[in-house]
Amino acid sequence: MQTHELAVIETQPLGYRRRSIDRRTVRSMIEVTVAAALNLPVDELGAKTRRTAPVAFARQISMYCAHVTFGWSLTEAGAVFCRDRTTAAHACRVVEDRRDCPHIDAIVSTVEEQLHSWLTAMEFCRKTVEANLE
């Protein structure tokens, strides 16, 4: 039964589940995952200023994942990272363009897979706890 439930969770679009987990938690998980993938300090991603090019690109990947992986609107993706909607749109364009490079594509794909696994695990745990409370 649990395996079947997990399969159902994995096939649902991520956008349907995005509101069941606090956005700050999702932002933190995105930042930790992206920072680890790019070997950058997590606190740099949350800085108000642009910082270095690698940090700016890490932030762009973060906004891209918020929009693409979690199905957030560009307004939501920008806001959660304290940026404007147009900045989030630019970030998505930059990441899409840079994914033409196999190395960048592999990094972004790995980040997306890790975030998807994390969200699936969180949803499974939430459903398990809810079932045990009934």
GROMACS elastic network, one bead per residue, 0.5 to 0.9 nm:
[ bonds ]
;  ai    aj funct       b0    kb
    1     4     6  0.51837   500
    1     5     6  0.63061   500
    1     6     6  0.87199   500
    2     5     6  0.50084   500
    2     6     6  0.61548   500
    2     7     6  0.86364   500
    2   124     6  0.89068   500
    2   128     6  0.88975   500
    3     6     6  0.50844   500
    3     7     6  0.62693   500
    3     8     6  0.87643   500
    4     7     6  0.50974   500
    4     8     6  0.63657   500
    4     9     6  0.87534   500
    5     8     6  0.51388   500
    5     9     6  0.63147   500
    5    10     6  0.87731   500
    5   124     6  0.80104   500
    6     9     6  0.50332   500
    6    10     6  0.62485   500
    6    11     6  0.87925   500
    6   120     6  0.78296   500
    6   121     6  0.87173   500
    6   123     6  0.89812   500
    6   124     6  0.66214   500
    7    10     6  0.51338   500
    7    11     6  0.63749   500
    7    12     6  0.89283   500
    8    11     6  0.53328   500
    8    12     6  0.65110   500
    9    12     6  0.55280   500
    9    13     6  0.86139   500
    9   120     6  0.66104   500
    9   123     6  0.75121   500
    9   124     6  0.74621   500
   10    13     6  0.79133   500
   10    14     6  0.85602   500
   10   116     6  0.85616   500
   10   117     6  0.88125   500
   10   120     6  0.64508   500
   11    14     6  0.87141   500
   12    15     6  0.83914   500
   12    16     6  0.71723   500
   12    17     6  0.81528   500
   13    16     6  0.58649   500
   13    17     6  0.75785   500
   13    70     6  0.85678   500
   13    71     6  0.83207   500
   14    17     6  0.54656   500
   14    18     6  0.63271   500
   14    69     6  0.67962   500
   14    70     6  0.53484   500
   14    71     6  0.64162   500
   14   116     6  0.80169   500
   14   119     6  0.82992   500
   14   120     6  0.89318   500
   15    18     6  0.52873   500
   15    19     6  0.81357   500
   15    69     6  0.79979   500
   15    70     6  0.53931   500
   15    72     6  0.69013   500
   16    19     6  0.74624   500
   16    20     6  0.87030   500
   16    70     6  0.87309   500
   16    71     6  0.81935   500
   17    20     6  0.56439   500
   17    21     6  0.76532   500
   17    70     6  0.82768   500
   17   119     6  0.86565   500
   17   123     6  0.79843   500
   18    21     6  0.61443   500
   18    22     6  0.82550   500
   18    23     6  0.81037   500
   18    26     6  0.87018   500
   18    70     6  0.61991   500
   18    71     6  0.75163   500
   18    72     6  0.78305   500
   18   119     6  0.88271   500
   19    22     6  0.68782   500
   19    23     6  0.76921   500
   20   123     6  0.82190   500
   21    24     6  0.86094   500
   21    25     6  0.70273   500
   21    26     6  0.70716   500
   21   119     6  0.87477   500
   21   122     6  0.83475   500
   21   123     6  0.84571   500
   22    25     6  0.53268   500
   22    26     6  0.65020   500
   22    27     6  0.87901   500
   23    27     6  0.59939   500
   23    28     6  0.84746   500
   23    80     6  0.71872   500
   24    28     6  0.60938   500
   24    29     6  0.85595   500
   24    80     6  0.74648   500
   25    28     6  0.51306   500
   25    29     6  0.62141   500
   25    30     6  0.86202   500
   26    29     6  0.50663   500
   26    30     6  0.60814   500
   26    31     6  0.85299   500
   26    66     6  0.83284   500
   26    70     6  0.89875   500
   26   115     6  0.89984   500
   26   119     6  0.86528   500
   27    30     6  0.50996   500
   27    31     6  0.60854   500
   27    32     6  0.85539   500
   27    62     6  0.80784   500
   27    66     6  0.78747   500
   27    80     6  0.69025   500
   27    81     6  0.75188   500
   28    31     6  0.51174   500
   28    32     6  0.60572   500
   28    33     6  0.84707   500
   28    42     6  0.88851   500
   29    32     6  0.51734   500
   29    33     6  0.60286   500
   29    34     6  0.84872   500
   29   115     6  0.75427   500
   29   118     6  0.84277   500
   30    33     6  0.52047   500
   30    34     6  0.60274   500
   30    35     6  0.83760   500
   30    62     6  0.59771   500
   30    63     6  0.87628   500
   30    65     6  0.74561   500
   30    66     6  0.76907   500
   30   111     6  0.82491   500
   30   115     6  0.69824   500
   31    34     6  0.52156   500
   31    35     6  0.58287   500
   31    36     6  0.83530   500
   31    42     6  0.62414   500
   31    43     6  0.86371   500
   31    45     6  0.67217   500
   31    46     6  0.80957   500
   31    58     6  0.82825   500
   31    59     6  0.78659   500
   31    62     6  0.64012   500
   32    35     6  0.51965   500
   32    36     6  0.60313   500
   32    37     6  0.85431   500
   32    41     6  0.86753   500
   32    42     6  0.59264   500
   33    36     6  0.52520   500
   33    37     6  0.61799   500
   33    38     6  0.87221   500
   33    42     6  0.89329   500
   33    62     6  0.88973   500
   33   111     6  0.63186   500
   33   114     6  0.74528   500
   33   115     6  0.74578   500
   34    37     6  0.50664   500
   34    38     6  0.62017   500
   34    39     6  0.83052   500
   34    40     6  0.82610   500
   34    42     6  0.83496   500
   34    45     6  0.89887   500
   34    58     6  0.63193   500
   34    59     6  0.82006   500
   34    61     6  0.72244   500
   34    62     6  0.66352   500
   34   107     6  0.87852   500
   34   108     6  0.84012   500
   34   111     6  0.63674   500
   35    38     6  0.52302   500
   35    39     6  0.56247   500
   35    41     6  0.61274   500
   35    42     6  0.54250   500
   35    43     6  0.89500   500
   35    44     6  0.87349   500
   35    45     6  0.75776   500
   35    55     6  0.86159   500
   35    58     6  0.69025   500
   35    59     6  0.89945   500
   36    40     6  0.64142   500
   36    41     6  0.79570   500
   36    42     6  0.79358   500
   37    40     6  0.79720   500
   37   107     6  0.67313   500
   37   108     6  0.86001   500
   37   110     6  0.81187   500
   37   111     6  0.70308   500
   38    54     6  0.81304   500
   38    55     6  0.88963   500
   38    58     6  0.72640   500
   38   107     6  0.80144   500
   40    43     6  0.87007   500
   40    44     6  0.74851   500
   40    45     6  0.83532   500
   40    54     6  0.82311   500
   40    55     6  0.73253   500
   40    58     6  0.83808   500
   41    44     6  0.56378   500
   41    45     6  0.74901   500
   41    55     6  0.88548   500
   42    45     6  0.56345   500
   42    46     6  0.73749   500
   43    46     6  0.55407   500
   43    47     6  0.68319   500
   44    47     6  0.53681   500
   44    51     6  0.76048   500
   44    55     6  0.66277   500
   45    48     6  0.86385   500
   45    50     6  0.89914   500
   45    51     6  0.86869   500
   45    55     6  0.61278   500
   45    56     6  0.75437   500
   45    58     6  0.68708   500
   45    59     6  0.56618   500
   45    62     6  0.86727   500
   45    81     6  0.89008   500
   46    49     6  0.87492   500
   46    59     6  0.79717   500
   46    81     6  0.71681   500
   46    82     6  0.85031   500
   47    50     6  0.73844   500
   47    51     6  0.76041   500
   48    51     6  0.85607   500
   48    82     6  0.77868   500
   48    83     6  0.88757   500
   49    56     6  0.89577   500
   50    53     6  0.78166   500
   50    55     6  0.74745   500
   50    56     6  0.56967   500
   50    59     6  0.89684   500
   51    54     6  0.82779   500
   51    55     6  0.61261   500
   51    56     6  0.63919   500
   52    55     6  0.52903   500
   52    56     6  0.61741   500
   52    57     6  0.86293   500
   53    56     6  0.50205   500
   53    57     6  0.60736   500
   53    58     6  0.85230   500
   54    57     6  0.51025   500
   54    58     6  0.61170   500
   54    59     6  0.86662   500
   55    59     6  0.62262   500
   55    60     6  0.85831   500
   56    59     6  0.51061   500
   56    60     6  0.62315   500
   56    61     6  0.87280   500
   57    61     6  0.61875   500
   57    62     6  0.85415   500
   57    91     6  0.80345   500
   57    94     6  0.84288   500
   57    95     6  0.79994   500
   58    61     6  0.50670   500
   58    62     6  0.62351   500
   58    63     6  0.88120   500
   59    63     6  0.63223   500
   59    64     6  0.85280   500
   59    81     6  0.81613   500
   59    91     6  0.80806   500
   60    63     6  0.51828   500
   60    64     6  0.60536   500
   60    65     6  0.85789   500
   60    87     6  0.86704   500
   60    88     6  0.73374   500
   60    90     6  0.82081   500
   60    92     6  0.68811   500
   60    94     6  0.75408   500
   60    95     6  0.68517   500
   61    65     6  0.60901   500
   61    66     6  0.85689   500
   61    91     6  0.70838   500
   61    92     6  0.75591   500
   61    94     6  0.87772   500
   61    95     6  0.63115   500
   61   108     6  0.72601   500
   61   111     6  0.89532   500
   62    65     6  0.51848   500
   62    66     6  0.62381   500
   62    67     6  0.86960   500
   62    77     6  0.86407   500
   62    81     6  0.83647   500
   62    91     6  0.87264   500
   63    67     6  0.62086   500
   63    68     6  0.85132   500
   63    74     6  0.82933   500
   63    77     6  0.55066   500
   63    78     6  0.65684   500
   63    80     6  0.85237   500
   63    81     6  0.72113   500
   63    87     6  0.89544   500
   63    88     6  0.59061   500
   63    89     6  0.86386   500
   63    91     6  0.65960   500
   63    92     6  0.71258   500
   64    67     6  0.51690   500
   64    68     6  0.58417   500
   64    69     6  0.77161   500
   64    74     6  0.88749   500
   64    77     6  0.77763   500
   64    88     6  0.72333   500
   64    89     6  0.83180   500
   64    91     6  0.63273   500
   64    93     6  0.85805   500
   64    95     6  0.69932   500
   64    96     6  0.86540   500
   65    68     6  0.51073   500
   65    70     6  0.66308   500
   65    71     6  0.84459   500
   65    72     6  0.89392   500
   65    77     6  0.85365   500
   65    92     6  0.85836   500
   65   108     6  0.84881   500
   65   111     6  0.82224   500
   65   112     6  0.67600   500
   65   115     6  0.84896   500
   66    69     6  0.58477   500
   66    70     6  0.51198   500
   66    71     6  0.66906   500
   66    72     6  0.58777   500
   66    73     6  0.83903   500
   66    74     6  0.85419   500
   66    76     6  0.82576   500
   66    77     6  0.54255   500
   66    78     6  0.87132   500
   66    80     6  0.87266   500
   67    70     6  0.58010   500
   67    71     6  0.50009   500
   67    73     6  0.59146   500
   67    74     6  0.61664   500
   67    76     6  0.79601   500
   67    77     6  0.56819   500
   67    78     6  0.88473   500
   67    88     6  0.82757   500
   67    92     6  0.79912   500
   68    71     6  0.52447   500
   68    72     6  0.71677   500
   68    73     6  0.88324   500
   68    92     6  0.84926   500
   68   112     6  0.89334   500
   69    72     6  0.81569   500
   69   112     6  0.64331   500
   69   115     6  0.77738   500
   69   116     6  0.73679   500
   70   115     6  0.88757   500
   70   116     6  0.85336   500
   71    77     6  0.89709   500
   72    75     6  0.78719   500
   72    76     6  0.57101   500
   72    77     6  0.58445   500
   73    76     6  0.51038   500
   73    77     6  0.60893   500
   73    78     6  0.84762   500
   73    85     6  0.85666   500
   74    78     6  0.59434   500
   74    79     6  0.83587   500
   74    84     6  0.84628   500
   74    85     6  0.52288   500
   74    86     6  0.76461   500
   74    87     6  0.86274   500
   74    88     6  0.56917   500
   74    89     6  0.61903   500
   74    92     6  0.89484   500
   75    78     6  0.52538   500
   75    79     6  0.60112   500
   75    80     6  0.86384   500
   75    83     6  0.86858   500
   75    84     6  0.68701   500
   75    86     6  0.80546   500
   75    88     6  0.74434   500
   75    89     6  0.88021   500
   76    79     6  0.50834   500
   76    80     6  0.61120   500
   76    81     6  0.87143   500
   76    85     6  0.76160   500
   76    88     6  0.89252   500
   77    80     6  0.55346   500
   77    81     6  0.67108   500
   77    82     6  0.87941   500
   77    83     6  0.81521   500
   77    84     6  0.86779   500
   77    85     6  0.74065   500
   77    88     6  0.63718   500
   78    81     6  0.54015   500
   78    82     6  0.60960   500
   78    84     6  0.50945   500
   78    85     6  0.50930   500
   78    86     6  0.78635   500
   78    87     6  0.67053   500
   78    89     6  0.83062   500
   79    83     6  0.53698   500
   79    84     6  0.63476   500
   79    85     6  0.72921   500
   79    88     6  0.87137   500
   80    83     6  0.74618   500
   81    84     6  0.86988   500
   81    88     6  0.89293   500
   83    86     6  0.82870   500
   83    87     6  0.62243   500
   83    88     6  0.70222   500
   84    87     6  0.51578   500
   84    88     6  0.64878   500
   84    89     6  0.87837   500
   85    88     6  0.50923   500
   85    89     6  0.62426   500
   85    90     6  0.86531   500
   86    90     6  0.61248   500
   86    91     6  0.84984   500
   87    90     6  0.50255   500
   87    91     6  0.60865   500
   87    92     6  0.86740   500
   88    92     6  0.62619   500
   88    93     6  0.87094   500
   89    92     6  0.51808   500
   89    93     6  0.63573   500
   89    94     6  0.87116   500
   90    93     6  0.51026   500
   90    94     6  0.61466   500
   90    95     6  0.86377   500
   91    94     6  0.51272   500
   91    95     6  0.61716   500
   91    96     6  0.85424   500
   92    95     6  0.52262   500
   92    96     6  0.60663   500
   92    97     6  0.85277   500
   93    96     6  0.51447   500
   93    97     6  0.60891   500
   93    98     6  0.85491   500
   94    97     6  0.51496   500
   94    98     6  0.60847   500
   94    99     6  0.85700   500
   95    98     6  0.50552   500
   95    99     6  0.60416   500
   95   104     6  0.85430   500
   95   105     6  0.88384   500
   95   108     6  0.84637   500
   96    99     6  0.52080   500
   96   100     6  0.74219   500
   96   105     6  0.87957   500
   97   100     6  0.60101   500
   97   101     6  0.84315   500
   98   101     6  0.58254   500
   98   102     6  0.88709   500
   98   104     6  0.64988   500
   98   105     6  0.75034   500
   99   102     6  0.66774   500
   99   103     6  0.79505   500
   99   104     6  0.53915   500
   99   106     6  0.81900   500
   99   108     6  0.77057   500
  100   103     6  0.87034   500
  100   104     6  0.75846   500
  100   105     6  0.67499   500
  101   104     6  0.54297   500
  101   105     6  0.61245   500
  101   106     6  0.86509   500
  102   106     6  0.60440   500
  102   107     6  0.86610   500
  103   106     6  0.51863   500
  103   107     6  0.64062   500
  103   108     6  0.88147   500
  104   107     6  0.51060   500
  104   108     6  0.61825   500
  104   109     6  0.84458   500
  105   108     6  0.52083   500
  105   109     6  0.59158   500
  105   110     6  0.84374   500
  106   109     6  0.51079   500
  106   110     6  0.60496   500
  106   111     6  0.86001   500
  107   110     6  0.51754   500
  107   111     6  0.62503   500
  107   112     6  0.86680   500
  108   111     6  0.50672   500
  108   112     6  0.61297   500
  108   113     6  0.85943   500
  109   112     6  0.50532   500
  109   113     6  0.61202   500
  109   114     6  0.85926   500
  110   113     6  0.50868   500
  110   114     6  0.61370   500
  110   115     6  0.85779   500
  111   114     6  0.51407   500
  111   115     6  0.61373   500
  111   116     6  0.85155   500
  112   115     6  0.51623   500
  112   116     6  0.60494   500
  112   117     6  0.85713   500
  113   116     6  0.50566   500
  113   117     6  0.61190   500
  113   118     6  0.85511   500
  114   117     6  0.50865   500
  114   118     6  0.60958   500
  114   119     6  0.85982   500
  115   119     6  0.60789   500
  115   120     6  0.84656   500
  116   119     6  0.51866   500
  116   120     6  0.60716   500
  116   121     6  0.85545   500
  117   120     6  0.51134   500
  117   121     6  0.61175   500
  117   122     6  0.85846   500
  118   121     6  0.51412   500
  118   122     6  0.61426   500
  118   123     6  0.86225   500
  119   122     6  0.50089   500
  119   123     6  0.60945   500
  119   124     6  0.84811   500
  120   123     6  0.51771   500
  120   124     6  0.60863   500
  120   125     6  0.86054   500
  121   124     6  0.50461   500
  121   125     6  0.61213   500
  121   126     6  0.85552   500
  122   125     6  0.51677   500
  122   126     6  0.61346   500
  122   127     6  0.86545   500
  123   126     6  0.50486   500
  123   127     6  0.61720   500
  123   128     6  0.85314   500
  124   127     6  0.52131   500
  124   128     6  0.61153   500
  124   129     6  0.86634   500
  125   128     6  0.50157   500
  125   129     6  0.61427   500
  125   130     6  0.85468   500
  126   129     6  0.52285   500
  126   130     6  0.61557   500
  126   131     6  0.85913   500
  127   130     6  0.50415   500
  127   131     6  0.60411   500
  127   132     6  0.85918   500
  128   131     6  0.51244   500
  128   132     6  0.62526   500
  128   133     6  0.87144   500
  129   132     6  0.51431   500
  129   133     6  0.62368   500
  129   134     6  0.89003   500
  130   133     6  0.51605   500
  130   134     6  0.65446   500
  131   134     6  0.54889   500
